Amino acid sequence: MENINKYALITGATSGIGFELAKLFAADAYNLVIVARDQNQLDIKATELKANGVRVIPIAKDLFDPEQAFALYADLQAQGIRIDVLVNNAGQGVYGEFEETDIDRELDIINLNISSLVVLCKLFLKEMTARNSGKILNTASIASKTPGPWQAVYHGTKAFVLSFTEAIREELRDTAITVTALMPGVTDTDFFNKADMLDSKAVQDKEAMADPADVARDGYEALMAGKDKVISGFKNKVQIGMGNLTPDSVVAHQIYEQQKPVDK
């Protein structure tokens, strides 16, 4: 197998899109470093992934603290583990009108969605450029392309992720390293529960939610093909296409109506 002895590092790897990505890498014979906060859940998922005959290293780190991103890199250096594919998938949001939401929680989300992602890209990219090989997948969102009333900070962080990903990709254009952004829409994961968003109109229709396995497959195929980005799902492609032709103020109002609680 051509991927034998290669390692993929995946953050937010114990559920949702992250775990589905881990399964795809394992099926393709990549060894894995899986990262999340809960060591018990990591150990359970590691056992499942090892059934593919690959090595799985579960590492518990709280990436709400960017210092933990530096510590993750140091741990892998100490073990002599070379990362061939970096997947920055961990992310979180918070639901509510900005004036009423908790600023400390929002600063944590900025640290997770932006700061730790930047740290990991910086550290592992230095290694990748030294050997002129490697791939990076950053989970952005279709939220990166629109204003996000009720999720102002989350949309802002994902706009950063997309812009940052496209920028470093261009800087690396003359290398063998590729950087890809995955842009899902509403997906059936624990994201909305963690964001206290279950009352939002946008998540009431479970049938309209994407399957995280399908989103992961879109991201994995785009990553392996070296694409710059992929919008997962036809409906989301249409939504972004229409949004590009609509004034931001109109889009912001549309999203405000879509996202507000069902009782408002």
Short mmCIF file of the C-alpha atoms (twelve columns), coordinates in Angstrom:
data_MODEL
# 
_entry.id   MODEL 
# 
loop_
_atom_site.group_PDB 
_atom_site.id 
_atom_site.type_symbol 
_atom_site.label_atom_id 
_atom_site.label_alt_id 
_atom_site.label_comp_id 
_atom_site.label_asym_id 
_atom_site.label_seq_id 
_atom_site.Cartn_x 
_atom_site.Cartn_y 
_atom_site.Cartn_z 
_atom_site.pdbx_PDB_model_num 
ATOM 1   C CA . MET A 1   0.000   0.000  0.000  1 
ATOM 2   C CA . GLU A 2   1.478   3.366  -1.030 1 
ATOM 3   C CA . ASN A 3   0.334   5.047  2.182  1 
ATOM 4   C CA . ILE A 4   1.938   2.549  4.538  1 
ATOM 5   C CA . ASN A 5   3.901   4.385  7.257  1 
ATOM 6   C CA . LYS A 6   2.254   7.698  6.386  1 
ATOM 7   C CA . TYR A 7   0.465   9.583  9.163  1 
ATOM 8   C CA . ALA A 8   -2.613  11.799 9.071  1 
ATOM 9   C CA . LEU A 9   -3.346  14.026 12.059 1 
ATOM 10  C CA . ILE A 10  -7.034  14.869 12.574 1 
ATOM 11  C CA . THR A 11  -8.387  17.257 15.185 1 
ATOM 12  C CA . GLY A 12  -11.965 16.934 16.395 1 
ATOM 13  C CA . ALA A 13  -11.652 13.282 15.461 1 
ATOM 14  C CA . THR A 14  -14.043 11.482 17.808 1 
ATOM 15  C CA . SER A 15  -17.346 12.394 16.165 1 
ATOM 16  C CA . GLY A 16  -19.036 13.905 13.142 1 
ATOM 17  C CA . ILE A 17  -17.015 14.882 10.083 1 
ATOM 18  C CA . GLY A 18  -13.690 14.337 11.887 1 
ATOM 19  C CA . PHE A 19  -14.390 10.708 12.735 1 
ATOM 20  C CA . GLU A 20  -15.717 10.027 9.235  1 
ATOM 21  C CA . LEU A 21  -12.507 11.480 7.803  1 
ATOM 22  C CA . ALA A 22  -10.472 9.287  10.155 1 
ATOM 23  C CA . LYS A 23  -12.288 6.212  8.824  1 
ATOM 24  C CA . LEU A 24  -11.487 7.190  5.237  1 
ATOM 25  C CA . PHE A 25  -7.797  7.688  5.997  1 
ATOM 26  C CA . ALA A 26  -7.642  4.378  7.890  1 
ATOM 27  C CA . ALA A 27  -9.314  2.558  5.003  1 
ATOM 28  C CA . ASP A 28  -6.588  3.988  2.739  1 
ATOM 29  C CA . ALA A 29  -3.885  2.580  5.050  1 
ATOM 30  C CA . TYR A 30  -2.856  5.852  6.688  1 
ATOM 31  C CA . ASN A 31  -1.708  5.642  10.276 1 
ATOM 32  C CA . LEU A 32  -3.554  8.155  12.415 1 
ATOM 33  C CA . VAL A 33  -3.017  10.691 15.147 1 
ATOM 34  C CA . ILE A 34  -6.483  11.519 16.444 1 
ATOM 35  C CA . VAL A 35  -6.979  14.535 18.684 1 
ATOM 36  C CA . ALA A 36  -9.894  15.627 20.875 1 
ATOM 37  C CA . ARG A 37  -10.479 16.626 24.493 1 
ATOM 38  C CA . ASP A 38  -11.930 13.368 25.862 1 
ATOM 39  C CA . GLN A 39  -9.286  10.646 26.314 1 
ATOM 40  C CA . ASN A 40  -11.919 7.963  26.931 1 
ATOM 41  C CA . GLN A 41  -13.715 8.724  23.658 1 
ATOM 42  C CA . LEU A 42  -10.381 8.855  21.846 1 
ATOM 43  C CA . ASP A 43  -9.469  5.397  23.140 1 
ATOM 44  C CA . ILE A 44  -12.838 3.969  22.054 1 
ATOM 45  C CA . LYS A 45  -12.539 5.424  18.549 1 
ATOM 46  C CA . ALA A 46  -8.893  4.364  18.289 1 
ATOM 47  C CA . THR A 47  -9.880  0.741  18.929 1 
ATOM 48  C CA . GLU A 48  -12.470 0.940  16.167 1 
ATOM 49  C CA . LEU A 49  -10.053 2.522  13.697 1 
ATOM 50  C CA . LYS A 50  -7.298  -0.006 14.428 1 
ATOM 51  C CA . ALA A 51  -9.520  -2.681 12.867 1 
ATOM 52  C CA . ASN A 52  -8.190  -1.371 9.529  1 
ATOM 53  C CA . GLY A 53  -4.728  -2.643 10.464 1 
ATOM 54  C CA . VAL A 54  -3.241  0.817  10.951 1 
ATOM 55  C CA . ARG A 55  -1.513  2.425  13.907 1 
ATOM 56  C CA . VAL A 56  -3.682  4.914  15.788 1 
ATOM 57  C CA . ILE A 57  -2.263  7.340  18.340 1 
ATOM 58  C CA . PRO A 58  -4.975  9.026  20.460 1 
ATOM 59  C CA . ILE A 59  -3.857  12.302 22.047 1 
ATOM 60  C CA . ALA A 60  -6.097  14.358 24.325 1 
ATOM 61  C CA . LYS A 61  -5.554  18.100 23.919 1 
ATOM 62  C CA . ASP A 62  -7.870  21.019 24.624 1 
ATOM 63  C CA . LEU A 63  -7.367  23.198 21.566 1 
ATOM 64  C CA . PHE A 64  -9.448  25.992 23.074 1 
ATOM 65  C CA . ASP A 65  -5.997  26.777 24.508 1 
ATOM 66  C CA . PRO A 66  -3.521  27.465 21.661 1 
ATOM 67  C CA . GLU A 67  -0.651  26.429 23.939 1 
ATOM 68  C CA . GLN A 68  -2.075  22.906 23.664 1 
ATOM 69  C CA . ALA A 69  -1.509  23.075 19.901 1 
ATOM 70  C CA . PHE A 70  2.179   23.782 20.516 1 
ATOM 71  C CA . ALA A 71  2.226   20.914 23.050 1 
ATOM 72  C CA . LEU A 72  0.648   18.535 20.518 1 
ATOM 73  C CA . TYR A 73  3.408   19.282 18.027 1 
ATOM 74  C CA . ALA A 74  6.065   18.806 20.724 1 
ATOM 75  C CA . ASP A 75  4.562   15.446 21.740 1 
ATOM 76  C CA . LEU A 76  4.756   14.167 18.169 1 
ATOM 77  C CA . GLN A 77  8.294   15.441 17.708 1 
ATOM 78  C CA . ALA A 78  9.312   13.600 20.889 1 
ATOM 79  C CA . GLN A 79  7.807   10.390 19.474 1 
ATOM 80  C CA . GLY A 80  9.474   10.866 16.096 1 
ATOM 81  C CA . ILE A 81  6.119   10.964 14.287 1 
ATOM 82  C CA . ARG A 82  6.145   12.723 10.913 1 
ATOM 83  C CA . ILE A 83  2.762   14.078 9.825  1 
ATOM 84  C CA . ASP A 84  2.070   13.738 6.103  1 
ATOM 85  C CA . VAL A 85  -1.500  15.073 6.169  1 
ATOM 86  C CA . LEU A 86  -2.815  17.673 8.620  1 
ATOM 87  C CA . VAL A 87  -6.586  17.921 9.035  1 
ATOM 88  C CA . ASN A 88  -7.739  20.911 11.096 1 
ATOM 89  C CA . ASN A 89  -11.324 19.855 11.694 1 
ATOM 90  C CA . ALA A 90  -12.005 20.863 15.322 1 
ATOM 91  C CA . GLY A 91  -14.357 23.805 15.570 1 
ATOM 92  C CA . GLN A 92  -17.226 25.148 17.595 1 
ATOM 93  C CA . GLY A 93  -19.833 27.891 17.540 1 
ATOM 94  C CA . VAL A 94  -22.181 29.646 19.926 1 
ATOM 95  C CA . TYR A 95  -25.758 30.613 19.129 1 
ATOM 96  C CA . GLY A 96  -27.465 33.856 20.054 1 
ATOM 97  C CA . GLU A 97  -27.444 37.565 19.381 1 
ATOM 98  C CA . PHE A 98  -23.954 38.933 19.968 1 
ATOM 99  C CA . GLU A 99  -24.884 41.440 22.672 1 
ATOM 100 C CA . GLU A 100 -26.249 38.578 24.797 1 
ATOM 101 C CA . THR A 101 -23.654 35.831 24.260 1 
ATOM 102 C CA . ASP A 102 -20.769 35.039 26.600 1 
ATOM 103 C CA . ILE A 103 -17.567 36.820 25.560 1 
ATOM 104 C CA . ASP A 104 -15.294 34.316 27.319 1 
ATOM 105 C CA . ARG A 105 -16.898 31.478 25.400 1 
ATOM 106 C CA . GLU A 106 -16.508 33.428 22.167 1 
ATOM 107 C CA . LEU A 107 -12.832 34.091 22.833 1 
ATOM 108 C CA . ASP A 108 -12.388 30.350 23.401 1 
ATOM 109 C CA . ILE A 109 -14.093 29.678 20.061 1 
ATOM 110 C CA . ILE A 110 -11.785 32.169 18.312 1 
ATOM 111 C CA . ASN A 111 -8.816  30.381 19.883 1 
ATOM 112 C CA . LEU A 112 -10.077 26.967 18.739 1 
ATOM 113 C CA . ASN A 113 -11.301 27.882 15.265 1 
ATOM 114 C CA . ILE A 114 -8.477  30.285 14.408 1 
ATOM 115 C CA . SER A 115 -5.511  30.390 16.787 1 
ATOM 116 C CA . SER A 116 -4.903  26.665 17.226 1 
ATOM 117 C CA . LEU A 117 -5.503  26.065 13.517 1 
ATOM 118 C CA . VAL A 118 -2.887  28.698 12.650 1 
ATOM 119 C CA . VAL A 119 -0.406  27.218 15.145 1 
ATOM 120 C CA . LEU A 120 -0.749  23.712 13.726 1 
ATOM 121 C CA . CYS A 121 -0.522  24.938 10.132 1 
ATOM 122 C CA . LYS A 122 2.616   26.933 10.954 1 
ATOM 123 C CA . LEU A 123 4.443   24.137 12.758 1 
ATOM 124 C CA . PHE A 124 3.615   21.263 10.433 1 
ATOM 125 C CA . LEU A 125 3.953   23.356 7.280  1 
ATOM 126 C CA . LYS A 126 7.552   24.148 8.185  1 
ATOM 127 C CA . GLU A 127 8.258   20.409 8.185  1 
ATOM 128 C CA . MET A 128 6.316   19.874 4.963  1 
ATOM 129 C CA . THR A 129 8.189   22.615 3.127  1 
ATOM 130 C CA . ALA A 130 11.533  21.248 4.319  1 
ATOM 131 C CA . ARG A 131 10.798  17.947 2.549  1 
ATOM 132 C CA . ASN A 132 8.520   19.440 -0.165 1 
ATOM 133 C CA . SER A 133 5.619   17.093 0.493  1 
ATOM 134 C CA . GLY A 134 2.396   17.137 2.463  1 
ATOM 135 C CA . LYS A 135 -1.269  18.007 2.433  1 
ATOM 136 C CA . ILE A 136 -3.458  20.193 4.660  1 
ATOM 137 C CA . LEU A 137 -7.247  20.114 4.918  1 
ATOM 138 C CA . ASN A 138 -8.914  22.935 6.854  1 
ATOM 139 C CA . THR A 139 -12.609 22.630 7.642  1 
ATOM 140 C CA . ALA A 140 -14.150 25.984 6.826  1 
ATOM 141 C CA . SER A 141 -17.910 26.179 6.161  1 
ATOM 142 C CA . ILE A 142 -20.360 27.766 3.767  1 
ATOM 143 C CA . ALA A 143 -20.654 30.156 6.735  1 
ATOM 144 C CA . SER A 144 -17.320 31.559 5.547  1 
ATOM 145 C CA . LYS A 145 -19.050 33.166 2.565  1 
ATOM 146 C CA . THR A 146 -21.921 34.956 4.326  1 
ATOM 147 C CA . PRO A 147 -22.633 37.272 7.260  1 
ATOM 148 C CA . GLY A 148 -23.975 35.209 10.169 1 
ATOM 149 C CA . PRO A 149 -26.568 36.812 12.429 1 
ATOM 150 C CA . TRP A 150 -27.153 34.594 15.493 1 
ATOM 151 C CA . GLN A 151 -23.665 33.133 14.911 1 
ATOM 152 C CA . ALA A 152 -21.637 36.272 14.277 1 
ATOM 153 C CA . VAL A 153 -18.384 35.039 15.813 1 
ATOM 154 C CA . TYR A 154 -18.577 31.571 14.239 1 
ATOM 155 C CA . HIS A 155 -19.155 32.948 10.737 1 
ATOM 156 C CA . GLY A 156 -16.324 35.420 11.283 1 
ATOM 157 C CA . THR A 157 -13.912 32.665 12.284 1 
ATOM 158 C CA . LYS A 158 -14.816 30.553 9.275  1 
ATOM 159 C CA . ALA A 159 -14.328 33.519 6.954  1 
ATOM 160 C CA . PHE A 160 -10.820 33.740 8.415  1 
ATOM 161 C CA . VAL A 161 -10.209 30.020 7.855  1 
ATOM 162 C CA . LEU A 162 -11.195 30.197 4.186  1 
ATOM 163 C CA . SER A 163 -9.200  33.367 3.486  1 
ATOM 164 C CA . PHE A 164 -6.156  32.037 5.346  1 
ATOM 165 C CA . THR A 165 -6.325  28.683 3.558  1 
ATOM 166 C CA . GLU A 166 -6.544  30.262 0.119  1 
ATOM 167 C CA . ALA A 167 -3.660  32.620 0.934  1 
ATOM 168 C CA . ILE A 168 -1.172  30.009 2.095  1 
ATOM 169 C CA . ARG A 169 -2.178  27.763 -0.794 1 
ATOM 170 C CA . GLU A 170 -1.094  30.501 -3.202 1 
ATOM 171 C CA . GLU A 171 2.188   30.962 -1.327 1 
ATOM 172 C CA . LEU A 172 2.845   27.239 -1.824 1 
ATOM 173 C CA . ARG A 173 1.903   27.153 -5.511 1 
ATOM 174 C CA . ASP A 174 5.444   26.273 -6.646 1 
ATOM 175 C CA . THR A 175 5.781   23.402 -4.156 1 
ATOM 176 C CA . ALA A 176 4.387   19.875 -4.006 1 
ATOM 177 C CA . ILE A 177 2.280   20.819 -0.947 1 
ATOM 178 C CA . THR A 178 -1.464  21.364 -1.299 1 
ATOM 179 C CA . VAL A 179 -3.890  23.149 1.020  1 
ATOM 180 C CA . THR A 180 -7.626  22.524 0.715  1 
ATOM 181 C CA . ALA A 181 -10.690 24.067 2.376  1 
ATOM 182 C CA . LEU A 182 -13.739 21.903 3.078  1 
ATOM 183 C CA . MET A 183 -16.963 23.922 3.157  1 
ATOM 184 C CA . PRO A 184 -19.932 21.987 4.564  1 
ATOM 185 C CA . GLY A 185 -23.399 23.348 5.189  1 
ATOM 186 C CA . VAL A 186 -25.803 22.190 7.884  1 
ATOM 187 C CA . THR A 187 -24.577 18.694 8.818  1 
ATOM 188 C CA . ASP A 188 -25.999 16.123 11.218 1 
ATOM 189 C CA . THR A 189 -23.321 16.373 13.923 1 
ATOM 190 C CA . ASP A 190 -23.120 17.400 17.576 1 
ATOM 191 C CA . PHE A 191 -22.134 20.943 16.509 1 
ATOM 192 C CA . PHE A 192 -25.603 22.398 17.052 1 
ATOM 193 C CA . ASN A 193 -25.994 20.832 20.478 1 
ATOM 194 C CA . LYS A 194 -22.629 22.210 21.588 1 
ATOM 195 C CA . ALA A 195 -23.552 25.625 20.165 1 
ATOM 196 C CA . ASP A 196 -26.866 25.648 22.113 1 
ATOM 197 C CA . MET A 197 -28.535 26.019 18.739 1 
ATOM 198 C CA . LEU A 198 -31.251 23.362 18.827 1 
ATOM 199 C CA . ASP A 199 -34.022 26.000 18.895 1 
ATOM 200 C CA . SER A 200 -32.867 27.545 15.618 1 
ATOM 201 C CA . LYS A 201 -35.168 27.233 12.618 1 
ATOM 202 C CA . ALA A 202 -32.150 26.159 10.570 1 
ATOM 203 C CA . VAL A 203 -31.733 22.874 12.465 1 
ATOM 204 C CA . GLN A 204 -35.359 21.861 12.922 1 
ATOM 205 C CA . ASP A 205 -35.479 19.893 9.664  1 
ATOM 206 C CA . LYS A 206 -33.218 16.919 10.356 1 
ATOM 207 C CA . GLU A 207 -33.919 15.470 6.906  1 
ATOM 208 C CA . ALA A 208 -32.341 18.526 5.284  1 
ATOM 209 C CA . MET A 209 -29.092 17.983 7.180  1 
ATOM 210 C CA . ALA A 210 -26.140 16.466 5.343  1 
ATOM 211 C CA . ASP A 211 -24.725 13.107 6.394  1 
ATOM 212 C CA . PRO A 212 -21.262 13.715 7.899  1 
ATOM 213 C CA . ALA A 213 -19.968 10.667 5.975  1 
ATOM 214 C CA . ASP A 214 -20.911 12.343 2.690  1 
ATOM 215 C CA . VAL A 215 -19.267 15.614 3.739  1 
ATOM 216 C CA . ALA A 216 -16.118 13.767 4.789  1 
ATOM 217 C CA . ARG A 217 -15.999 11.935 1.456  1 
ATOM 218 C CA . ASP A 218 -16.243 15.235 -0.439 1 
ATOM 219 C CA . GLY A 219 -13.430 16.691 1.654  1 
ATOM 220 C CA . TYR A 220 -11.244 13.627 1.371  1 
ATOM 221 C CA . GLU A 221 -11.579 13.415 -2.406 1 
ATOM 222 C CA . ALA A 222 -10.873 17.145 -2.831 1 
ATOM 223 C CA . LEU A 223 -7.818  16.858 -0.548 1 
ATOM 224 C CA . MET A 224 -6.417  13.887 -2.441 1 
ATOM 225 C CA . ALA A 225 -7.033  15.621 -5.772 1 
ATOM 226 C CA . GLY A 226 -5.181  18.706 -4.525 1 
ATOM 227 C CA . LYS A 227 -8.161  21.021 -5.026 1 
ATOM 228 C CA . ASP A 228 -8.275  24.486 -3.464 1 
ATOM 229 C CA . LYS A 229 -11.721 24.066 -1.886 1 
ATOM 230 C CA . VAL A 230 -14.921 22.090 -2.056 1 
ATOM 231 C CA . ILE A 231 -18.464 23.109 -1.170 1 
ATOM 232 C CA . SER A 232 -20.112 19.915 0.046  1 
ATOM 233 C CA . GLY A 233 -23.622 19.331 -1.294 1 
ATOM 234 C CA . PHE A 234 -25.489 20.574 -4.372 1 
ATOM 235 C CA . LYS A 235 -27.929 22.697 -2.338 1 
ATOM 236 C CA . ASN A 236 -25.020 24.471 -0.652 1 
ATOM 237 C CA . LYS A 237 -23.332 25.131 -3.998 1 
ATOM 238 C CA . VAL A 238 -26.545 26.742 -5.241 1 
ATOM 239 C CA . GLN A 239 -26.916 28.768 -2.033 1 
ATOM 240 C CA . ILE A 240 -23.392 30.147 -2.289 1 
ATOM 241 C CA . GLY A 241 -23.833 30.842 -6.006 1 
ATOM 242 C CA . MET A 242 -27.001 32.814 -5.337 1 
ATOM 243 C CA . GLY A 243 -25.380 34.566 -2.376 1 
ATOM 244 C CA . ASN A 244 -22.570 35.786 -4.614 1 
ATOM 245 C CA . LEU A 245 -25.179 37.642 -6.697 1 
ATOM 246 C CA . THR A 246 -27.064 39.097 -3.709 1 
ATOM 247 C CA . PRO A 247 -26.055 42.149 -1.633 1 
ATOM 248 C CA . ASP A 248 -24.546 41.177 1.716  1 
ATOM 249 C CA . SER A 249 -27.183 43.171 3.602  1 
ATOM 250 C CA . VAL A 250 -29.938 41.111 1.967  1 
ATOM 251 C CA . VAL A 251 -28.094 37.859 2.653  1 
ATOM 252 C CA . ALA A 252 -27.595 38.895 6.286  1 
ATOM 253 C CA . HIS A 253 -31.342 39.507 6.695  1 
ATOM 254 C CA . GLN A 254 -32.193 36.183 5.039  1 
ATOM 255 C CA . ILE A 255 -29.866 34.345 7.405  1 
ATOM 256 C CA . TYR A 256 -31.225 36.270 10.383 1 
ATOM 257 C CA . GLU A 257 -34.695 34.938 9.524  1 
ATOM 258 C CA . GLN A 258 -33.447 31.399 8.841  1 
ATOM 259 C CA . GLN A 259 -31.439 31.146 12.038 1 
ATOM 260 C CA . LYS A 260 -33.706 32.798 14.581 1 
ATOM 261 C CA . PRO A 261 -35.393 30.655 17.237 1 
ATOM 262 C CA . VAL A 262 -38.649 28.968 16.230 1 
ATOM 263 C CA . ASP A 263 -40.574 30.875 18.902 1 
ATOM 264 C CA . LYS A 264 -39.620 34.302 17.515 1 
# 
